């Protein structure tokens, strides 16, 4: 389900950017019929974004964790610019492969790729910061419930949290929906993973509600 959602989101973003760039007539595409301009920009965005998705886990993975972000951004942009440049050349001058023209096109694309990749990196850093805050809040609520006597964990405390966007998944756990990063299965049991790495068990009594809320499959 998440893969399908990611694919739909990818297509929507690519199509949206293609529509905007075609409407603005960027890169002198305003002289083309709108549908051709839209096809060109959608294809270009799909190639660039697709390449980024393929190389991202490798460049930004644990293997190069110690490498500086600036260097990674440069490498990613350089790689992404290759197929995008080929799309430009094939679309505007399919028979022209002079080295000077290729270098010129590549340089132009590289500058844009550096800007876009840098912006994506900043957005990723900010997003992780927000997730950390959400995770801390979720862990704080769970810790609060854990400190209460069992007889109070499912009554007054949960009632006080009724207006919050979350639900109780275990007699000792209440979780915020925004704080759920992933779901794991262990010996037939569901575990909700928080951004901090904490694994929250989902008991049978609350499984139906958790599934209805979309927290587990």
VENRA-V882025 format. One record per residue. N is the residue number from 1. PHI is phi in whole degrees, 0 to 359 (999 if undefined). PSI is psi in whole degrees, -180 to 180 (none if undefined). OMEGA is omega in whole degrees, -180 to 180 (NA if undefined). Layout:
n = {N,N}
phi = {PHI,PHI}
psi = {PSI,PSI}
omega = {OMEGA,OMEGA}
This chain:
n = {1,2,3,4,5,6,7,8,9,10,11,12,13,14,15,16,17,18,19,20,21,22,23,24,25,26,27,28,29,30,31,32,33,34,35,36,37,38,39,40,41,42,43,44,45,46,47,48,49,50,51,52,53,54,55,56,57,58,59,60,61,62,63,64,65,66,67,68,69,70,71,72,73,74,75,76,77,78,79,80,81,82,83,84,85,86,87,88,89,90,91,92,93,94,95,96,97,98,99,100,101,102,103,104,105,106,107,108,109,110,111,112,113,114,115,116,117,118,119,120,121,122,123,124,125,126,127,128,129,130,131,132,133,134,135,136,137,138,139,140,141,142,143,144,145,146,147,148,149,150,151,152,153,154,155,156,157,158,159,160,161,162,163,164,165,166,167,168,169,170,171,172,173,174,175,176,177,178,179,180,181,182,183,184,185,186,187,188,189,190,191,192,193,194,195,196,197,198,199,200,201,202,203,204,205,206,207,208,209,210,211,212,213,214,215,216,217}
phi = {999,293,296,298,296,295,295,298,297,299,296,295,294,298,295,296,294,299,294,295,294,293,293,282,69,297,63,60,278,294,281,274,302,303,294,291,297,295,298,298,289,295,296,298,296,295,295,295,293,297,297,298,295,288,269,306,300,283,290,263,284,296,298,244,297,276,284,296,298,298,296,297,298,296,295,300,296,297,289,299,293,295,293,294,298,297,297,299,295,295,281,263,212,301,257,252,233,298,306,298,293,297,296,298,296,296,298,299,294,299,299,295,298,297,294,294,295,296,297,295,295,299,297,295,296,296,295,295,295,295,296,295,294,297,297,296,294,296,294,295,294,297,296,300,294,296,281,282,301,306,294,260,292,250,239,298,298,295,297,292,265,300,278,283,276,190,199,275,242,199,297,250,225,236,235,276,302,292,268,271,265,196,236,237,243,220,54,82,258,265,233,265,260,272,305,283,98,294,253,258,285,250,280,300,296,248,299,298,293,295,291,298,280,83,279,227,270}
psi = {-42,-36,-44,-41,-42,-39,-45,-43,-42,-48,-39,-44,-46,-46,-40,-45,-39,-40,-44,-48,-36,-41,-37,-17,35,147,37,23,-2,-18,-14,159,145,-40,-35,-41,-40,-44,-43,-50,-35,-42,-43,-46,-40,-42,-46,-48,-39,-42,-40,-41,-37,-42,-18,-54,-29,-48,-40,8,179,-22,-35,36,-32,-10,140,149,-37,-43,-42,-42,-41,-45,-47,-45,-40,-40,-45,-35,-23,-59,-32,-40,-40,-39,-43,-48,-44,-32,-43,-30,71,-23,3,112,31,139,-41,-42,-42,-44,-41,-46,-43,-42,-43,-46,-39,-41,-46,-42,-38,-41,-48,-44,-39,-43,-41,-37,-46,-42,-40,-42,-45,-38,-41,-35,-42,-41,-37,-40,-43,-42,-40,-39,-43,-43,-36,-42,-43,-40,-39,-46,-37,-30,-18,151,149,-39,-19,-11,-28,12,-97,-43,-47,-38,-35,-26,9,-33,-13,153,80,-172,165,130,-5,158,-19,2,133,132,146,134,-39,-15,1,120,-34,171,138,154,129,114,40,-2,150,137,131,128,124,161,-28,-9,-7,136,121,122,145,114,162,-34,-29,5,-43,-44,-39,-39,-41,-34,-6,14,-28,162,none}
omega = {180,179,179,179,179,179,179,179,179,-179,-179,-180,-179,-180,180,178,177,179,-179,-178,178,-180,179,-180,-179,178,178,178,178,179,-180,170,-173,-176,177,178,179,179,-179,-177,177,178,-180,180,-179,179,-180,-179,179,177,179,180,-178,-175,-177,-178,-179,-178,-176,-180,-177,-178,-179,-177,-177,-180,-178,-178,-179,179,180,179,179,180,180,-179,-180,-179,-179,-176,-178,-179,179,177,179,178,179,-178,-179,-177,-174,-179,-174,-178,-176,-179,178,-179,-179,-179,180,180,179,179,-178,180,179,-180,-178,179,180,-180,178,179,-178,-179,178,179,179,179,179,179,180,180,179,180,179,178,178,180,180,179,179,180,179,179,-180,179,179,178,179,179,178,180,-178,-177,-179,172,-176,-176,180,-175,-176,-179,-173,-177,180,179,179,-179,-175,-178,179,-179,-180,179,178,-179,-179,-178,180,-174,168,-177,173,-178,-178,-179,-180,-179,-177,176,177,177,179,-180,178,180,177,177,178,-176,178,179,-180,-178,178,-180,-177,-180,175,-177,-178,-177,-176,-177,-178,-180,179,179,178,180,178,-179,180,-179,NA}
